[in-house]
């Protein structure tokens, strides 16, 4: 995670959106924003309601096997490729 990195509200919203998507690997978020998986978890914990965070964590644990099979060419999210 980038130390002392302050994200704008727009960046926080985008990180949350990407993290919530099942098809976006944590590596893509790190590539785009410089924040690793532990940092994303911390950001989500700080910005989501407790119940939403717990639901998200449950989903990310169950979808870890899907994210692990992503290849290097898929690391950048689809929205970036469309720009």
N, C-alpha and C positions, 0 to 999 in steps of 0.2 A: 504494500500500500504506500502511496506517496505520503510522506510525512508532512503534516501541516498544510495539506492541500485544502483550500476552500473551494467548494463547488458552488456554482450559482444555482438558484432555484430551478432553472431550466435543465441544468446538468443533472441535478438530483432527481428530477422527475423522469428524465431519460434513462438514468441508471436503474431506477425502480421499474420502469416499463420493461427494459431489457431483461432485468433479473426475473421479473414475473413471467416472461415468456418461456415456455418449456424448451423451445428450440434454440435459445441463445446461450452458448457456453460462457462460463465465467471468463475464459480467456479472451473472448471478444470484448467484454466490458473492460478488461484490463488493457487490451490493445488500444481501445478508443479513449479511455479515461485515465489510465494509469493507476487503477485501484484493483487490488487482487481480491480473491474470494473472501478472505477474512475481512477485508475492508468493506466489501459489498454487504456481508452479513451484518457488520456493525452499522453501516448506513441504513440498512433496512430496519434494523432493530430500533434505531433512533427516529425513524420517520414514519413507521407504520404503527397502527394500533396494535396492542399486544395480541389480540386474536388474529389479526391479519398476518402478523409476523409468524406466529405459530403455524398457521395454515401454509404460508409460503415455505417455511423450513421443512414441514412435512413433505410438501411437494418436491422441493429441491433434493431432498434425500432420496426420494423414490425415483426421481428422474436422473440421478447422477450417472447411472449406467448409460443413458442416452447421450448426455453431454460428453462423456468420456470418449465416445466414438466419433466425435467431430474431427474433421481433418483440417489442416492448416488453411486450405483455400476457403473454408467455411467460417473462419474465425471472425471476419468482418460481417456485421449484420447486413441483412438484405437491404435495409433502407440506405445504408452508405453506398452500396453498389448501384442503387437506382439513381443517385444524385449525379 
